Amino acid sequence: MRKLLLLAATAAMAFGASQAMSQEKKQLVIVVKGLDNPFFEAINQGCQKWNSENASSEYECFYTGPASTSDEAGEAQIVADMLAKPSTVAIAISPSNAKLIAQTIKSAAPTIPVMTLDADLAKEDAALRKTYLGTDNYLMGKRIGDYMKQAKPSGGKVCSIQGNPGADNILRRAQGWRDSLSGQEGLTELKGEGGWTEVAGCPVFTNDDGAKGVQAMTDILAANPDLAGFGIMGGWPLFGAPQPYRDLFKPLADKIASNEFVIGAADTIGDEVAIAKEGLVTALVGQRPFEMGYKAPSVMIDLVTGKEVADPVFTGLDECTKDTTDTCIQK
């Protein structure tokens, strides 16, 4: 018994030492919009790969965020909490509400490097962060529009499905999409430019809820039987509610195949590539979230150590159509 107690005490001391060592590490914090989104889980996987490859480093990548992507206030509170932790030496934030996060940073007045990841702050608040790492969101939206315009050059009535109305990355995609379809720059609504018109009730803001997105598209189709297509600025309806999405668009499969009806959508995660292979989307323009999570710690270390870092640091795009689904994703 005495030997068992001694072994238990030794194990407890070792565990405590391990915990202390972990706590002593300098934390490179990633705060995402919500833990309920597989896109952000891919960022987490990149973060954890960096940790596994750098186990002896004095730094560790620490991933966190609110339980729900729709919890803007929760994300802002986590950002404030992480900025107040002595172990946090740099932070990368994916702002759900760009203005709210900007105000949180201003209030905290951090002395550590702050960067954005996946989604940026508004242009007028860009000085609050050192750099942005992620997708060129304007280009992403433009490529979605390019595919739709190429498939249906005559245009038609369309609707854009967006996420959070305060998410700068989604707003930039929507601008790129409109600029591509219209052939003009800076339009806030399509009213026939380039042959494209946004129908009443659009854009639809889903707060990154896939089921809500599918329901919105169901309602828009019912109200507009002559609708020509959707521009989906985030993949939520496809990866968040894949079967309802399939059920909605299988009856339109022939129209999608003939480009009578066009759907350009963001992202290539979850069931999205399979849905493209089934011919239920015209094209996908995907981001590289794993790469974002994997690169973020190294960028933060460069910021901490005073090295020069480019602004922005763009990750690439993967573009998929029905005919390229086997080869379109970067390995």
N, C-alpha and C positions, 0 to 999 in steps of 0.2 A: 504493500500500500504506500509506504514511504517513497519507494522508488517511482511509483506511478505519479504521486504528487509532485515529486521533483521533476519528472519529465513534463508534466502539465505546466508547471511553473516556468520551465525553460522554454516551452513552446509559446507560452503567453508572452514571455519577455521578447522572444524572437519576433512574434507578430507585432508587438508594440514597437519594437525597433524598426520593423518594416514600415509600419504606419508612419512613424516619425520621419523616416527617410523620405517617404512619399510626400509628407506634408512639407518637408524642407525644400522640395523641388520648386523651382520657379515656374509658375503656371502661365502658359500661353493660352488664354481663354478664347473659345469660340462660342458666341451666343447666337443661336438661330431663332427663327420666328416661332417654331413649334416642334415638339418632339413627335407629333402625330403624323408627320409627313415623310414618306419614303425618300423624297429628294434630300431632305436634311439628314436622314439616316446614312445616305451615301457620303455626305460630308463627314459624318462621324466615323465611318469606316476608313476614310482617308486619314483622319486625325489619329485613329488608333493604329493604323499601319505605320505612321511616322513614329509613334511611341514605341512600337515593337522594334523598329529599326534603329532607334536611338535610346535604348534602355539605359545606357550608362550616362546619358546627357544630364546636365544640371537642370535642364528644362523638361517640362512635360506638357503635352497638349491636353487641355481640359475642355470637354464639350458639354454644353448645357443650353437650356431654353425652357420656355413655359410648356406645359403639357399640351396645350391647344394652340394651333397656329393663329386662331382668332383672338388670342389673349394679348392684345397690344400693351395694356397696362402691366401685365405680368412680365412681358419681355423687358419693358423699361425698368421695372423693379429689379430684375435679375442683373441688368446692365449696371444699375447703381450699386447693387450688392457686390458684384465682381470688382468694380472699380475701387470699392472701399476695402477689399481684402489685401492685406500686406503681401500675400504670396503671388498676387497677380502682377506680372511685369509687362504684359501687353495684352490687348484685347482686339478681337476681330468680331464685328457685329453685322448680322444680316437684318437690317431694320424692317420690321413689319409696317410701322408708321414712321416715315422718315423725319417728320417734324417733331414727333414726340421723342424719338431717340436723340435728335439734335439738342432738344431742350434738356434732356437727361444728362447729356455730356457736358453741356454748358454749366448746369447746376453742380455737377461733380467736380468740374475744373481739374481733370486728371493731369498728373505729371508724367504718366506712362504713355507710350505710344498707343494710339487708337487707329484702327483701320476698319474698313468695311469689307464685307464678304458677301458675294451673291447679289445683294441689293445695296445701292449706294444711298447717301444722303442727297438731298436736293442740292442743286448747283450752288445756291447761295450759302449753304452750310458746309461746303466741301472743305473749307479750311479747318474744320474741327477734326478731320482725320488725315492721316499721313498718306494713305493710298487706298485704292479700291482693287480688290482681287476678285475676279469672276468673269462672267459673260459680258460681252459687248451687247447690252440689251437692245440698244437702238438697231444694231445690225441684225440681231436675232429677229426682231419684229419685222424688219425690212425683208429678210429672207422668207418669212412666213407669207408676207404680201406678194413677194416675187413669184412664189410657187402658185399662189391663187390666181394671180394675173396671167401667168403663163398658161395655166390650165383653162382659164375662162377669160380670154382677152376682151370680150364684149362687156364684161362687168355684170352688174346686177345688184339686187338688194342683199345686204349683208348685216351681220351682227357680230360684235366682238364680245368675247367672254373674258372678263378680267377678274382679278383677285381682290386685293384690298385697295380701296380708293386712295390710300395714303402711301402705297408701296411704290417708291420711285422706279424700281426696276421694271415693274409692269407698265407704268405710265410711259416709260421710254420705249418699251416694245410696241405699245399701241401707237405711239407717234411714228415709229419706223414703218409699221404696217400701213397706216394711213398715207404716209409719204410715198410708199411704194405703189399702192393701188391708184392714188390720185395723180402721181407724177409731179406733185407739188410738195412744198415743205411747210410744215407748221400748222396744217389744218387741224382743228379740234373736232371736226365732224365732217363726214363725207356726205355731200348733197348733190351727187351726180358727177363730180369730178372724175375723169377717167372712166366714166360709165358706172361708178359705184355709189350706192346710197345706203347709209345706215338707217335701219328702220326704227320706228318709235319703240322706246323701252330699252334701247341699247346705247352705250355698252351696259352689260350686266355685270355687277360686282358680286362675286360669290364668297368672298372672304376665304378663298382657298378650299372651299368645301365642294368635293367632287359631286356628291349627290345633288347638292343645290344647283350646280352647274348643269347637270343633265336635266333637271326639272325646268330650269330656265330655258334651255334649248327646246324642250318639249313645248313649253308655252309659246315661245317665239315662233316655232314652226306652225303651231295651230293658228296663231294670229296672222301669219304671213305665208299663205300657201305658195306664193310665188318667190319665196326666199331663194337666193342663189348660193348662199354659203355662210360659214362661220369662220372667224378668225379667233382662235383660242390661245390667249396670251400666256397660259400656264397649263400644264398637262393634267390638272386636277380631275376633270370629268373622266379622262381616259384611265389614269392610274388609280384614282380614288374611288371610282364607281364603274369599273370596266364592263360588268355585265349589263347594267342599265344603259350604258353608252351603246353597247352592241345591240341591245334590244331596240333602241331608238333608231339606229342608223342602218340596220340590216334591210329594212324595207326600201332604203334609198341606195342600196349597193350598186344597182345598175346605173343610176344617175351619177353616182360618184365615179364609177368606172368610165363613163362617157364624158366626164367633166361638165355635165349639166349642173351638178351640184358640187361645190368645192369646200373642202375643210382643210385649213392650215392650222397646225397645232404646235405648241411648244413642248419640249422635253421628249426623252426617249427612255423613260424608266417604267418599272412595273410591266403591265400588259401592253404598253403603248406600241412597241415594235411589232408584237403579235397582231395587234389591231390593224396596224398598217399593212401587214402581210395579208390580212383578211380583206383588204381593200375598203376599209371603212374610214379612211382618212386620206386626203390627197397627198399630204406631206407632213413630216415631223421635222422640226428644227430643234435639236437637243443640246443641252448644256453638258458640262462635265463636272458634276458635283464632287465626285470622288477626288478628282484632281485638285479642286478648290480646297478640300479638307486636308489633303496631303501636302500641298504647297504652303498653306497658311502658316504653320509653325516656323518654317524656314524664313518666310518673309517677316514674321514678327521678330525673330531673332536678329535679322539684319537691322530692323528698326531699333531694337533695344541696344545693339552694339554700335549704332551710329553709322552704319553703312548706307550708301546711297541706294534708294529703292525707286523704281519707276512708278509713275502714277498716270494712268492705271496699269495694272498687270492683268492682261486679258487671258482667259482660258478659251479654248476653241469651241467650235460647234460641230455637231454630228447631224447630217441631213439625210433623212430616210424617206424613200417612197416605196410603194408596193414592190417594185422590181429590184430594190437595193437592200432589202432588210437583212440579208445574210452578210453583208459586207460594210454596212454604213456606220457601225459603231467602232470608235477607236478602241483598240485592245490595249 
